[in-house]
Amino acid sequence: MIKFLLGVVVALALIGGAIEFRSTDAEWSLVVNKDAAMSSVQNGAVKIYDFGAELVSDADKIKGVDLTVEK
């Protein structure tokens, strides 16, 4: 469970542009911007929450649909 949550945080940081790839002739590195990482994780969490809330609110609309099949 902890590995999953850590993976989600890393994925959100990557998507949000918090991790930057820098390379020179001799070496390459990944640089983490802490401020951007925090804001990208927060923005990603808000987007996921909004998506879930939208799914739950749309579930009420489905109750009025008749799903019978006529032959």
PQR file with spaces between the fields and no chain letter, atoms N, CA, C, O and H, PARSE charges and radii, in Angstrom:
ATOM       1  N    MET     1       0.821   -1.190    0.000 -0.4000 1.5000
ATOM       2  CA   MET     1       0.000    0.000    0.000 -0.0000 2.0000
ATOM       3  C    MET     1       0.869    1.259    0.000  0.5500 1.7000
ATOM       4  O    MET     1       0.570    2.227   -0.699 -0.5500 1.4000
ATOM       5  N    ILE     2       1.928    1.238    0.778 -0.4000 1.5000
ATOM       6  CA   ILE     2       2.819    2.394    0.845 -0.0000 2.0000
ATOM       7  C    ILE     2       3.536    2.579   -0.491  0.5500 1.7000
ATOM       8  O    ILE     2       3.735    3.711   -0.934 -0.5500 1.4000
ATOM       9  H    ILE     2       2.171    0.452    1.346  0.4000 1.0000
ATOM      10  N    LYS     3       3.928    1.474   -1.139 -0.4000 1.5000
ATOM      11  CA   LYS     3       4.587    1.566   -2.439 -0.0000 2.0000
ATOM      12  C    LYS     3       3.633    2.170   -3.471  0.5500 1.7000
ATOM      13  O    LYS     3       4.053    2.960   -4.317 -0.5500 1.4000
ATOM      14  H    LYS     3       3.767    0.555   -0.779  0.4000 1.0000
ATOM      15  N    PHE     4       2.364    1.805   -3.402 -0.4000 1.5000
ATOM      16  CA   PHE     4       1.371    2.349   -4.324 -0.0000 2.0000
ATOM      17  C    PHE     4       1.218    3.853   -4.127  0.5500 1.7000
ATOM      18  O    PHE     4       1.221    4.611   -5.097 -0.5500 1.4000
ATOM      19  H    PHE     4       2.024    1.164   -2.714  0.4000 1.0000
ATOM      20  N    LEU     5       1.084    4.283   -2.883 -0.4000 1.5000
ATOM      21  CA   LEU     5       0.935    5.713   -2.595 -0.0000 2.0000
ATOM      22  C    LEU     5       2.178    6.497   -3.012  0.5500 1.7000
ATOM      23  O    LEU     5       2.066    7.597   -3.553 -0.5500 1.4000
ATOM      24  H    LEU     5       1.081    3.667   -2.096  0.4000 1.0000
ATOM      25  N    LEU     6       3.341    5.946   -2.766 -0.4000 1.5000
ATOM      26  CA   LEU     6       4.584    6.591   -3.178 -0.0000 2.0000
ATOM      27  C    LEU     6       4.664    6.678   -4.697  0.5500 1.7000
ATOM      28  O    LEU     6       5.113    7.686   -5.243 -0.5500 1.4000
ATOM      29  H    LEU     6       3.433    5.052   -2.327  0.4000 1.0000
ATOM      30  N    GLY     7       4.236    5.637   -5.366 -0.4000 1.5000
ATOM      31  CA   GLY     7       4.205    5.651   -6.828 -0.0000 2.0000
ATOM      32  C    GLY     7       3.260    6.707   -7.371  0.5500 1.7000
ATOM      33  O    GLY     7       3.563    7.363   -8.368 -0.5500 1.4000
ATOM      34  H    GLY     7       3.872    4.818   -4.922  0.4000 1.0000
ATOM      35  N    VAL     8       2.112    6.876   -6.718 -0.4000 1.5000
ATOM      36  CA   VAL     8       1.158    7.908   -7.133 -0.0000 2.0000
ATOM      37  C    VAL     8       1.768    9.295   -6.962  0.5500 1.7000
ATOM      38  O    VAL     8       1.640   10.141   -7.846 -0.5500 1.4000
ATOM      39  H    VAL     8       1.865    6.344   -5.908  0.4000 1.0000
ATOM      40  N    VAL     9       2.421    9.530   -5.843 -0.4000 1.5000
ATOM      41  CA   VAL     9       3.050   10.830   -5.590 -0.0000 2.0000
ATOM      42  C    VAL     9       4.131   11.106   -6.631  0.5500 1.7000
ATOM      43  O    VAL     9       4.224   12.225   -7.136 -0.5500 1.4000
ATOM      44  H    VAL     9       2.525    8.843   -5.125  0.4000 1.0000
ATOM      45  N    VAL    10       4.938   10.122   -6.955 -0.4000 1.5000
ATOM      46  CA   VAL    10       5.991   10.298   -7.949 -0.0000 2.0000
ATOM      47  C    VAL    10       5.395   10.544   -9.327  0.5500 1.7000
ATOM      48  O    VAL    10       5.888   11.390  -10.074 -0.5500 1.4000
ATOM      49  H    VAL    10       4.862    9.213   -6.544  0.4000 1.0000
ATOM      50  N    ALA    11       4.340    9.814   -9.671 -0.4000 1.5000
ATOM      51  CA   ALA    11       3.696   10.014  -10.976 -0.0000 2.0000
ATOM      52  C    ALA    11       3.103   11.411  -11.083  0.5500 1.7000
ATOM      53  O    ALA    11       3.241   12.066  -12.116 -0.5500 1.4000
ATOM      54  H    ALA    11       3.940    9.127   -9.065  0.4000 1.0000
ATOM      55  N    LEU    12       2.449   11.868  -10.036 -0.4000 1.5000
ATOM      56  CA   LEU    12       1.881   13.218  -10.063 -0.0000 2.0000
ATOM      57  C    LEU    12       2.977   14.278  -10.163  0.5500 1.7000
ATOM      58  O    LEU    12       2.799   15.293  -10.837 -0.5500 1.4000
ATOM      59  H    LEU    12       2.337   11.336   -9.197  0.4000 1.0000
ATOM      60  N    ALA    13       4.089   14.050   -9.507 -0.4000 1.5000
ATOM      61  CA   ALA    13       5.205   14.997   -9.592 -0.0000 2.0000
ATOM      62  C    ALA    13       5.796   15.015  -10.997  0.5500 1.7000
ATOM      63  O    ALA    13       6.160   16.077  -11.503 -0.5500 1.4000
ATOM      64  H    ALA    13       4.234   13.226   -8.960  0.4000 1.0000
ATOM      65  N    LEU    14       5.892   13.862  -11.622 -0.4000 1.5000
ATOM      66  CA   LEU    14       6.398   13.808  -12.993 -0.0000 2.0000
ATOM      67  C    LEU    14       5.463   14.521  -13.960  0.5500 1.7000
ATOM      68  O    LEU    14       5.907   15.269  -14.830 -0.5500 1.4000
ATOM      69  H    LEU    14       5.596   13.000  -11.212  0.4000 1.0000
ATOM      70  N    ILE    15       4.170   14.282  -13.802 -0.4000 1.5000
ATOM      71  CA   ILE    15       3.181   14.902  -14.680 -0.0000 2.0000
ATOM      72  C    ILE    15       3.174   16.410  -14.492  0.5500 1.7000
ATOM      73  O    ILE    15       3.052   17.159  -15.461 -0.5500 1.4000
ATOM      74  H    ILE    15       3.809   13.674  -13.095  0.4000 1.0000
ATOM      75  N    GLY    16       3.302   16.847  -13.277 -0.4000 1.5000
ATOM      76  CA   GLY    16       3.264   18.273  -12.988 -0.0000 2.0000
ATOM      77  C    GLY    16       4.524   19.023  -13.347  0.5500 1.7000
ATOM      78  O    GLY    16       4.569   20.245  -13.206 -0.5500 1.4000
ATOM      79  H    GLY    16       3.401   16.238  -12.489  0.4000 1.0000
ATOM      80  N    GLY    17       5.546   18.332  -13.805 -0.4000 1.5000
ATOM      81  CA   GLY    17       6.782   18.998  -14.212 -0.0000 2.0000
ATOM      82  C    GLY    17       7.701   19.322  -13.062  0.5500 1.7000
ATOM      83  O    GLY    17       8.528   20.228  -13.174 -0.5500 1.4000
ATOM      84  H    GLY    17       5.509   17.339  -13.919  0.4000 1.0000
ATOM      85  N    ALA    18       7.582   18.612  -11.963 -0.4000 1.5000
ATOM      86  CA   ALA    18       8.409   18.891  -10.797 -0.0000 2.0000
ATOM      87  C    ALA    18       9.795   18.271  -10.917  0.5500 1.7000
ATOM      88  O    ALA    18      10.709   18.653  -10.186 -0.5500 1.4000
ATOM      89  H    ALA    18       6.911   17.877  -11.872  0.4000 1.0000
ATOM      90  N    ILE    19       9.958   17.329  -11.821 -0.4000 1.5000
ATOM      91  CA   ILE    19      11.244   16.666  -11.984 -0.0000 2.0000
ATOM      92  C    ILE    19      11.809   17.063  -13.343  0.5500 1.7000
ATOM      93  O    ILE    19      11.146   16.923  -14.371 -0.5500 1.4000
ATOM      94  H    ILE    19       9.215   17.018  -12.414  0.4000 1.0000
ATOM      95  N    GLU    20      13.034   17.556  -13.333 -0.4000 1.5000
ATOM      96  CA   GLU    20      13.677   18.059  -14.543 -0.0000 2.0000
ATOM      97  C    GLU    20      14.905   17.221  -14.853  0.5500 1.7000
ATOM      98  O    GLU    20      15.687   16.893  -13.960 -0.5500 1.4000
ATOM      99  H    GLU    20      13.573   17.670  -12.498  0.4000 1.0000
ATOM     100  N    PHE    21      15.068   16.879  -16.113 -0.4000 1.5000
ATOM     101  CA   PHE    21      16.226   16.112  -16.564 -0.0000 2.0000
ATOM     102  C    PHE    21      17.286   17.069  -17.066  0.5500 1.7000
ATOM     103  O    PHE    21      17.021   17.882  -17.952 -0.5500 1.4000
ATOM     104  H    PHE    21      14.433   17.145  -16.838  0.4000 1.0000
ATOM     105  N    ARG    22      18.495   16.981  -16.506 -0.4000 1.5000
ATOM     106  CA   ARG    22      19.628   17.810  -16.932 -0.0000 2.0000
ATOM     107  C    ARG    22      20.781   16.897  -17.322  0.5500 1.7000
ATOM     108  O    ARG    22      21.097   15.927  -16.633 -0.5500 1.4000
ATOM     109  H    ARG    22      18.710   16.321  -15.787  0.4000 1.0000
ATOM     110  N    SER    23      21.394   17.235  -18.437 -0.4000 1.5000
ATOM     111  CA   SER    23      22.526   16.418  -18.858 -0.0000 2.0000
ATOM     112  C    SER    23      23.654   17.296  -19.381  0.5500 1.7000
ATOM     113  O    SER    23      23.437   18.367  -19.948 -0.5500 1.4000
ATOM     114  H    SER    23      21.137   18.023  -18.997  0.4000 1.0000
ATOM     115  N    THR    24      24.858   16.801  -19.166 -0.4000 1.5000
ATOM     116  CA   THR    24      26.059   17.415  -19.719 -0.0000 2.0000
ATOM     117  C    THR    24      26.804   16.340  -20.492  0.5500 1.7000
ATOM     118  O    THR    24      26.328   15.212  -20.619 -0.5500 1.4000
ATOM     119  H    THR    24      25.034   15.931  -18.704  0.4000 1.0000
ATOM     120  N    ASP    25      27.958   16.692  -20.999 -0.4000 1.5000
ATOM     121  CA   ASP    25      28.757   15.694  -21.719 -0.0000 2.0000
ATOM     122  C    ASP    25      29.247   14.583  -20.792  0.5500 1.7000
ATOM     123  O    ASP    25      29.429   13.444  -21.221 -0.5500 1.4000
ATOM     124  H    ASP    25      28.345   17.608  -20.895  0.4000 1.0000
ATOM     125  N    ALA    26      29.458   14.918  -19.529 -0.4000 1.5000
ATOM     126  CA   ALA    26      30.033   13.956  -18.593 -0.0000 2.0000
ATOM     127  C    ALA    26      28.998   13.206  -17.767  0.5500 1.7000
ATOM     128  O    ALA    26      29.241   12.067  -17.368 -0.5500 1.4000
ATOM     129  H    ALA    26      29.310   15.844  -19.180  0.4000 1.0000
ATOM     130  N    GLU    27      27.852   13.819  -17.503 -0.4000 1.5000
ATOM     131  CA   GLU    27      26.881   13.188  -16.604 -0.0000 2.0000
ATOM     132  C    GLU    27      25.470   13.650  -16.905  0.5500 1.7000
ATOM     133  O    GLU    27      25.252   14.607  -17.648 -0.5500 1.4000
ATOM     134  H    GLU    27      27.654   14.744  -17.827  0.4000 1.0000
ATOM     135  N    TRP    28      24.511   12.944  -16.310 -0.4000 1.5000
ATOM     136  CA   TRP    28      23.116   13.352  -16.385 -0.0000 2.0000
ATOM     137  C    TRP    28      22.501   13.228  -15.004  0.5500 1.7000
ATOM     138  O    TRP    28      22.975   12.455  -14.172 -0.5500 1.4000
ATOM     139  H    TRP    28      24.688   12.166  -15.707  0.4000 1.0000
ATOM     140  N    SER    29      21.446   13.991  -14.762 -0.4000 1.5000
ATOM     141  CA   SER    29      20.830   13.969  -13.434 -0.0000 2.0000
ATOM     142  C    SER    29      19.354   14.339  -13.532  0.5500 1.7000
ATOM     143  O    SER    29      18.904   14.950  -14.501 -0.5500 1.4000
ATOM     144  H    SER    29      21.061   14.619  -15.439  0.4000 1.0000
ATOM     145  N    LEU    30      18.636   13.958  -12.520 -0.4000 1.5000
ATOM     146  CA   LEU    30      17.240   14.343  -12.353 -0.0000 2.0000
ATOM     147  C    LEU    30      17.175   15.315  -11.187  0.5500 1.7000
ATOM     148  O    LEU    30      17.633   14.998  -10.090 -0.5500 1.4000
ATOM     149  H    LEU    30      19.001   13.461  -11.732  0.4000 1.0000
ATOM     150  N    VAL    31      16.615   16.485  -11.411 -0.4000 1.5000
ATOM     151  CA   VAL    31      16.541   17.516  -10.388 -0.0000 2.0000
ATOM     152  C    VAL    31      15.086   17.670   -9.968  0.5500 1.7000
ATOM     153  O    VAL    31      14.205   17.837  -10.813 -0.5500 1.4000
ATOM     154  H    VAL    31      16.243   16.742  -12.303  0.4000 1.0000
ATOM     155  N    VAL    32      14.835   17.615   -8.666 -0.4000 1.5000
ATOM     156  CA   VAL    32      13.487   17.733   -8.133 -0.0000 2.0000
ATOM     157  C    VAL    32      13.297   19.133   -7.569  0.5500 1.7000
ATOM     158  O    VAL    32      14.050   19.566   -6.697 -0.5500 1.4000
ATOM     159  H    VAL    32      15.550   17.479   -7.980  0.4000 1.0000
ATOM     160  N    ASN    33      12.303   19.829   -8.061 -0.4000 1.5000
ATOM     161  CA   ASN    33      11.925   21.132   -7.533 -0.0000 2.0000
ATOM     162  C    ASN    33      10.860   20.886   -6.471  0.5500 1.7000
ATOM     163  O    ASN    33       9.738   20.499   -6.800 -0.5500 1.4000
ATOM     164  H    ASN    33      11.690   19.477   -8.769  0.4000 1.0000
ATOM     165  N    LYS    34      11.197   21.104   -5.203 -0.4000 1.5000
ATOM     166  CA   LYS    34      10.304   20.752   -4.099 -0.0000 2.0000
ATOM     167  C    LYS    34       8.996   21.535   -4.138  0.5500 1.7000
ATOM     168  O    LYS    34       7.931   20.970   -3.888 -0.5500 1.4000
ATOM     169  H    LYS    34      12.108   21.417   -4.936  0.4000 1.0000
ATOM     170  N    ASP    35       9.064   22.825   -4.449 -0.4000 1.5000
ATOM     171  CA   ASP    35       7.842   23.631   -4.497 -0.0000 2.0000
ATOM     172  C    ASP    35       6.912   23.156   -5.608  0.5500 1.7000
ATOM     173  O    ASP    35       5.702   23.048   -5.408 -0.5500 1.4000
ATOM     174  H    ASP    35       9.929   23.284   -4.653  0.4000 1.0000
ATOM     175  N    ALA    36       7.477   22.874   -6.772 -0.4000 1.5000
ATOM     176  CA   ALA    36       6.672   22.388   -7.892 -0.0000 2.0000
ATOM     177  C    ALA    36       6.124   20.997   -7.602  0.5500 1.7000
ATOM     178  O    ALA    36       5.008   20.675   -8.009 -0.5500 1.4000
ATOM     179  H    ALA    36       8.460   22.961   -6.934  0.4000 1.0000
ATOM     180  N    ALA    37       6.894   20.171   -6.903 -0.4000 1.5000
ATOM     181  CA   ALA    37       6.425   18.826   -6.559 -0.0000 2.0000
ATOM     182  C    ALA    37       5.208   18.895   -5.652  0.5500 1.7000
ATOM     183  O    ALA    37       4.232   18.173   -5.857 -0.5500 1.4000
ATOM     184  H    ALA    37       7.801   20.432   -6.572  0.4000 1.0000
ATOM     185  N    MET    38       5.266   19.759   -4.655 -0.4000 1.5000
ATOM     186  CA   MET    38       4.151   19.876   -3.724 -0.0000 2.0000
ATOM     187  C    MET    38       2.903   20.387   -4.426  0.5500 1.7000
ATOM     188  O    MET    38       1.812   19.854   -4.224 -0.5500 1.4000
ATOM     189  H    MET    38       6.059   20.345   -4.489  0.4000 1.0000
ATOM     190  N    SER    39       3.056   21.412   -5.244 -0.4000 1.5000
ATOM     191  CA   SER    39       1.887   21.964   -5.919 -0.0000 2.0000
ATOM     192  C    SER    39       1.333   20.995   -6.957  0.5500 1.7000
ATOM     193  O    SER    39       0.115   20.913   -7.120 -0.5500 1.4000
ATOM     194  H    SER    39       3.942   21.845   -5.408  0.4000 1.0000
ATOM     195  N    SER    40       2.189   20.258   -7.663 -0.4000 1.5000
ATOM     196  CA   SER    40       1.692   19.311   -8.659 -0.0000 2.0000
ATOM     197  C    SER    40       0.979   18.136   -8.008  0.5500 1.7000
ATOM     198  O    SER    40      -0.007   17.639   -8.552 -0.5500 1.4000
ATOM     199  H    SER    40       3.178   20.324   -7.531  0.4000 1.0000
ATOM     200  N    VAL    41       1.453   17.684   -6.862 -0.4000 1.5000
ATOM     201  CA   VAL    41       0.777   16.606   -6.142 -0.0000 2.0000
ATOM     202  C    VAL    41      -0.578   17.098   -5.639  0.5500 1.7000
ATOM     203  O    VAL    41      -1.573   16.379   -5.732 -0.5500 1.4000
ATOM     204  H    VAL    41       2.254   18.088   -6.419  0.4000 1.0000
ATOM     205  N    GLN    42      -0.623   18.308   -5.114 -0.4000 1.5000
ATOM     206  CA   GLN    42      -1.903   18.859   -4.648 -0.0000 2.0000
ATOM     207  C    GLN    42      -2.875   19.034   -5.801  0.5500 1.7000
ATOM     208  O    GLN    42      -4.047   18.681   -5.674 -0.5500 1.4000
ATOM     209  H    GLN    42       0.185   18.893   -5.039  0.4000 1.0000
ATOM     210  N    ASN    43      -2.414   19.572   -6.926 -0.4000 1.5000
ATOM     211  CA   ASN    43      -3.287   19.761   -8.080 -0.0000 2.0000
ATOM     212  C    ASN    43      -3.788   18.427   -8.619  0.5500 1.7000
ATOM     213  O    ASN    43      -4.954   18.301   -8.992 -0.5500 1.4000
ATOM     214  H    ASN    43      -1.462   19.858   -7.029  0.4000 1.0000
ATOM     215  N    GLY    44      -2.913   17.440   -8.660 -0.4000 1.5000
ATOM     216  CA   GLY    44      -3.320   16.115   -9.116 -0.0000 2.0000
ATOM     217  C    GLY    44      -4.344   15.485   -8.196  0.5500 1.7000
ATOM     218  O    GLY    44      -5.295   14.856   -8.658 -0.5500 1.4000
ATOM     219  H    GLY    44      -1.965   17.542   -8.357  0.4000 1.0000
ATOM     220  N    ALA    45      -4.157   15.650   -6.896 -0.4000 1.5000
ATOM     221  CA   ALA    45      -5.115   15.097   -5.935 -0.0000 2.0000
ATOM     222  C    ALA    45      -6.470   15.786   -6.076  0.5500 1.7000
ATOM     223  O    ALA    45      -7.508   15.130   -5.980 -0.5500 1.4000
ATOM     224  H    ALA    45      -3.385   16.161   -6.520  0.4000 1.0000
ATOM     225  N    VAL    46      -6.472   17.082   -6.297 -0.4000 1.5000
ATOM     226  CA   VAL    46      -7.732   17.812   -6.475 -0.0000 2.0000
ATOM     227  C    VAL    46      -8.439   17.348   -7.743  0.5500 1.7000
ATOM     228  O    VAL    46      -9.659   17.182   -7.744 -0.5500 1.4000
ATOM     229  H    VAL    46      -5.630   17.615   -6.375  0.4000 1.0000
ATOM     230  N    LYS    47      -7.684   17.136   -8.827 -0.4000 1.5000
ATOM     231  CA   LYS    47      -8.285   16.661  -10.070 -0.0000 2.0000
ATOM     232  C    LYS    47      -8.891   15.278   -9.902  0.5500 1.7000
ATOM     233  O    LYS    47      -9.979   15.011  -10.411 -0.5500 1.4000
ATOM     234  H    LYS    47      -6.694   17.270   -8.826  0.4000 1.0000
ATOM     235  N    ILE    48      -8.198   14.401   -9.194 -0.4000 1.5000
ATOM     236  CA   ILE    48      -8.718   13.060   -8.949 -0.0000 2.0000
ATOM     237  C    ILE    48      -9.974   13.124   -8.083  0.5500 1.7000
ATOM     238  O    ILE    48     -10.935   12.398   -8.336 -0.5500 1.4000
ATOM     239  H    ILE    48      -7.314   14.618   -8.781  0.4000 1.0000
ATOM     240  N    TYR    49      -9.978   13.982   -7.068 -0.4000 1.5000
ATOM     241  CA   TYR    49     -11.152   14.142   -6.211 -0.0000 2.0000
ATOM     242  C    TYR    49     -12.348   14.670   -7.013  0.5500 1.7000
ATOM     243  O    TYR    49     -13.464   14.170   -6.875 -0.5500 1.4000
ATOM     244  H    TYR    49      -9.197   14.572   -6.861  0.4000 1.0000
ATOM     245  N    ASP    50     -12.105   15.679   -7.847 -0.4000 1.5000
ATOM     246  CA   ASP    50     -13.178   16.234   -8.671 -0.0000 2.0000
ATOM     247  C    ASP    50     -13.736   15.189   -9.628  0.5500 1.7000
ATOM     248  O    ASP    50     -14.949   15.120   -9.829 -0.5500 1.4000
ATOM     249  H    ASP    50     -11.199   16.085   -7.959  0.4000 1.0000
ATOM     250  N    PHE    51     -12.865   14.375  -10.220 -0.4000 1.5000
ATOM     251  CA   PHE    51     -13.311   13.325  -11.122 -0.0000 2.0000
ATOM     252  C    PHE    51     -14.178   12.308  -10.380  0.5500 1.7000
ATOM     253  O    PHE    51     -15.214   11.884  -10.891 -0.5500 1.4000
ATOM     254  H    PHE    51     -11.880   14.431  -10.057  0.4000 1.0000
ATOM     255  N    GLY    52     -13.755   11.914   -9.176 -0.4000 1.5000
ATOM     256  CA   GLY    52     -14.539   10.975   -8.377 -0.0000 2.0000
ATOM     257  C    GLY    52     -15.879   11.555   -7.962  0.5500 1.7000
ATOM     258  O    GLY    52     -16.896   10.862   -7.991 -0.5500 1.4000
ATOM     259  H    GLY    52     -12.913   12.258   -8.761  0.4000 1.0000
ATOM     260  N    ALA    53     -15.884   12.822   -7.578 -0.4000 1.5000
ATOM     261  CA   ALA    53     -17.138   13.470   -7.197 -0.0000 2.0000
ATOM     262  C    ALA    53     -18.088   13.559   -8.385  0.5500 1.7000
ATOM     263  O    ALA    53     -19.299   13.399   -8.226 -0.5500 1.4000
ATOM     264  H    ALA    53     -15.058   13.385   -7.555  0.4000 1.0000
ATOM     265  N    GLU    54     -17.554   13.809   -9.558 -0.4000 1.5000
ATOM     266  CA   GLU    54     -18.383   13.864  -10.764 -0.0000 2.0000
ATOM     267  C    GLU    54     -18.981   12.496  -11.069  0.5500 1.7000
ATOM     268  O    GLU    54     -20.142   12.403  -11.468 -0.5500 1.4000
ATOM     269  H    GLU    54     -16.571   13.938   -9.687  0.4000 1.0000
ATOM     270  N    LEU    55     -18.196   11.429  -10.885 -0.4000 1.5000
ATOM     271  CA   LEU    55     -18.726   10.083  -11.111 -0.0000 2.0000
ATOM     272  C    LEU    55     -19.858    9.765  -10.146  0.5500 1.7000
ATOM     273  O    LEU    55     -20.866    9.176  -10.538 -0.5500 1.4000
ATOM     274  H    LEU    55     -17.253   11.504  -10.562  0.4000 1.0000
ATOM     275  N    VAL    56     -19.695   10.151   -8.887 -0.4000 1.5000
ATOM     276  CA   VAL    56     -20.725    9.884   -7.883 -0.0000 2.0000
ATOM     277  C    VAL    56     -21.980   10.687   -8.186  0.5500 1.7000
ATOM     278  O    VAL    56     -23.088   10.168   -8.047 -0.5500 1.4000
ATOM     279  H    VAL    56     -18.877   10.629   -8.568  0.4000 1.0000
ATOM     280  N    SER    57     -21.832   11.938   -8.595 -0.4000 1.5000
ATOM     281  CA   SER    57     -23.008   12.750   -8.893 -0.0000 2.0000
ATOM     282  C    SER    57     -23.709   12.255  -10.151  0.5500 1.7000
ATOM     283  O    SER    57     -24.931   12.370  -10.253 -0.5500 1.4000
ATOM     284  H    SER    57     -20.933   12.360   -8.708  0.4000 1.0000
ATOM     285  N    ASP    58     -22.971   11.708  -11.109 -0.4000 1.5000
ATOM     286  CA   ASP    58     -23.584   11.163  -12.313 -0.0000 2.0000
ATOM     287  C    ASP    58     -24.293    9.843  -12.047  0.5500 1.7000
ATOM     288  O    ASP    58     -25.160    9.445  -12.825 -0.5500 1.4000
ATOM     289  H    ASP    58     -21.979   11.614  -11.026  0.4000 1.0000
ATOM     290  N    ALA    59     -23.943    9.158  -10.968 -0.4000 1.5000
ATOM     291  CA   ALA    59     -24.582    7.883  -10.643 -0.0000 2.0000
ATOM     292  C    ALA    59     -26.057    8.083  -10.325  0.5500 1.7000
ATOM     293  O    ALA    59     -26.857    7.184  -10.585 -0.5500 1.4000
ATOM     294  H    ALA    59     -23.239    9.481  -10.336  0.4000 1.0000
ATOM     295  N    ASP    60     -26.443    9.221   -9.776 -0.4000 1.5000
ATOM     296  CA   ASP    60     -27.843    9.491   -9.482 -0.0000 2.0000
ATOM     297  C    ASP    60     -28.670    9.604  -10.756  0.5500 1.7000
ATOM     298  O    ASP    60     -29.851    9.256  -10.759 -0.5500 1.4000
ATOM     299  H    ASP    60     -25.794    9.951   -9.565  0.4000 1.0000
ATOM     300  N    LYS    61     -28.077   10.074  -11.811 -0.4000 1.5000
ATOM     301  CA   LYS    61     -28.788   10.222  -13.077 -0.0000 2.0000
ATOM     302  C    LYS    61     -29.106    8.864  -13.697  0.5500 1.7000
ATOM     303  O    LYS    61     -30.087    8.734  -14.429 -0.5500 1.4000
ATOM     304  H    LYS    61     -27.118   10.356  -11.809  0.4000 1.0000
ATOM     305  N    ILE    62     -28.298    7.867  -13.415 -0.4000 1.5000
ATOM     306  CA   ILE    62     -28.474    6.543  -14.000 -0.0000 2.0000
ATOM     307  C    ILE    62     -29.698    5.836  -13.409  0.5500 1.7000
ATOM     308  O    ILE    62     -30.268    4.965  -14.067 -0.5500 1.4000
ATOM     309  H    ILE    62     -27.501    7.973  -12.821  0.4000 1.0000
ATOM     310  N    LYS    63     -30.111    6.181  -12.205 -0.4000 1.5000
ATOM     311  CA   LYS    63     -31.227    5.497  -11.547 -0.0000 2.0000
ATOM     312  C    LYS    63     -32.523    5.611  -12.343  0.5500 1.7000
ATOM     313  O    LYS    63     -33.353    4.705  -12.273 -0.5500 1.4000
ATOM     314  H    LYS    63     -29.648    6.888  -11.671  0.4000 1.0000
ATOM     315  N    GLY    64     -32.721    6.673  -13.084 -0.4000 1.5000
ATOM     316  CA   GLY    64     -33.954    6.865  -13.823 -0.0000 2.0000
ATOM     317  C    GLY    64     -33.985    6.186  -15.174  0.5500 1.7000
ATOM     318  O    GLY    64     -34.976    6.316  -15.893 -0.5500 1.4000
ATOM     319  H    GLY    64     -32.046    7.409  -13.140  0.4000 1.0000
ATOM     320  N    VAL    65     -32.929    5.460  -15.554 -0.4000 1.5000
ATOM     321  CA   VAL    65     -32.852    4.829  -16.867 -0.0000 2.0000
ATOM     322  C    VAL    65     -33.392    3.416  -16.785  0.5500 1.7000
ATOM     323  O    VAL    65     -33.040    2.656  -15.882 -0.5500 1.4000
ATOM     324  H    VAL    65     -32.124    5.354  -14.971  0.4000 1.0000
ATOM     325  N    ASP    66     -34.257    3.066  -17.742 -0.4000 1.5000
ATOM     326  CA   ASP    66     -34.805    1.702  -17.817 -0.0000 2.0000
ATOM     327  C    ASP    66     -33.925    0.863  -18.732  0.5500 1.7000
ATOM     328  O    ASP    66     -33.777    1.178  -19.913 -0.5500 1.4000
ATOM     329  H    ASP    66     -34.542    3.683  -18.475  0.4000 1.0000
ATOM     330  N    LEU    67     -33.345   -0.194  -18.200 -0.4000 1.5000
ATOM     331  CA   LEU    67     -32.398   -0.992  -18.957 -0.0000 2.0000
ATOM     332  C    LEU    67     -32.999   -2.325  -19.431  0.5500 1.7000
ATOM     333  O    LEU    67     -32.267   -3.303  -19.582 -0.5500 1.4000
ATOM     334  H    LEU    67     -33.465   -0.450  -17.241  0.4000 1.0000
ATOM     335  N    THR    68     -34.315   -2.381  -19.667 -0.4000 1.5000
ATOM     336  CA   THR    68     -34.948   -3.628  -20.121 -0.0000 2.0000
ATOM     337  C    THR    68     -34.722   -3.804  -21.622  0.5500 1.7000
ATOM     338  O    THR    68     -34.626   -2.834  -22.374 -0.5500 1.4000
ATOM     339  H    THR    68     -34.910   -1.587  -19.544  0.4000 1.0000
ATOM     340  N    VAL    69     -34.641   -5.057  -22.030 -0.4000 1.5000
ATOM     341  CA   VAL    69     -34.410   -5.390  -23.440 -0.0000 2.0000
ATOM     342  C    VAL    69     -35.642   -6.111  -23.951  0.5500 1.7000
ATOM     343  O    VAL    69     -36.110   -7.068  -23.335 -0.5500 1.4000
ATOM     344  H    VAL    69     -34.719   -5.845  -21.420  0.4000 1.0000
ATOM     345  N    GLU    70     -36.170   -5.647  -25.086 -0.4000 1.5000
ATOM     346  CA   GLU    70     -37.336   -6.272  -25.684 -0.0000 2.0000
ATOM     347  C    GLU    70     -36.901   -7.101  -26.878  0.5500 1.7000
ATOM     348  O    GLU    70     -36.037   -6.684  -27.650 -0.5500 1.4000
ATOM     349  H    GLU    70     -35.789   -4.869  -25.586  0.4000 1.0000
ATOM     350  N    LYS    71     -37.507   -8.290  -27.032 -0.4000 1.5000
ATOM     351  CA   LYS    71     -37.181   -9.168  -28.151 -0.0000 2.0000
ATOM     352  C    LYS    71     -38.289   -9.147  -29.171  0.5500 1.7000
ATOM     353  O    LYS    71     -38.200   -9.827  -30.193 -0.5500 1.4000
ATOM     354  H    LYS    71     -38.209   -8.628  -26.405  0.4000 1.0000
